[in-house]
């Protein structure tokens, strides 16, 4: 089905009243339905209507060529019980209320925003990625997502969580939610008041993520494409169980190793994994993998080195506006799985940041014990 050449489809409006209050794309198990909205056309959804892409079957909605999905303030579900995809491209836009991507168990949902020329966008009150199913929100070159409330990736809503902050922290580490991905690449930008990433969720890419209240995560953050630089504007809090993965393939920041760049205060209470890929550091090599324009609390952080043989030693030291890894001797690369997880180490810091201690990769140093420090 195609809606094109300055055409429009009305759902639940005065033009198309009560009998069409729900736009269902692929309502049956065996459906495989695609709707293209192109050439300055639109779908207009009324205030009491809703849009479901991939209700039971496979549904796809393409909005492109200066076109619009006008569903402001109304629910948009992408992958309810089936497989759903919404593509917003070529200087097009979508608006919605609460967006669920991968709503029910067994469902798969994806929303992709990008544009080769100009800007494509999605604006919503809240976006939930991987509610019980599998979900992905990707904002690529030329794309932007503006959310007035929360983005929750494999995570509950903080505003709706009972029991206050402690209960929400426990819920954020729950595995009850499906696998979710927030991917932001290139000139792509995501902005929200609050971003929550649960244990089954991940943030990946080389774009920019903005948050007013903060980004809390117990899942994974993976800068780079990889490698590359991921920019986070606003406070960041890594919770216990959260992992930051830094891939290292050489000595050049951004092109040969990942960098996490934070404009705001940052607290790390989980793990930073330094993953060597086809490359081993030499004595004196430095890697400025973490840049923070604000205060940095590394009191409870742990470090994991992967893919280097035992015997490699390094320091983790502060620099002006960041944290640096300094190789104290030559390392020897060994591919996974033989070199996987050779070290998990908690390094205490005095005050906010202080000079790190010498660390050696050992065969069985996999817990934060004093024997790992010297």
Secondary structure by P-SEA (a helix, b strand, c coil): cccccccccccccccccccccccccccccccbbbbbbccccbbbbccccccccccccbbbbbbccccccccccbbbbcccccbbbbbbcccccccccbbbccccccbbbbbbbbbccccccccccbbbcccccbbbbbbcccbbbbbcbbbbccccccccccccaaaaaaaaacccccbbbbcccccbbbbccbbbbcccccccccbbbbbcccccccbbbbcccccbbbbbccbbbbcccbbbbbbbccccccccbbbbbbccbbbbcbbbbbcccccccccccccccccccccccccbbbbbbccccccbbbbbcccccbbbbbbcbbbbbbccccccccbbbbbbbccccccccccccccccccccccccc
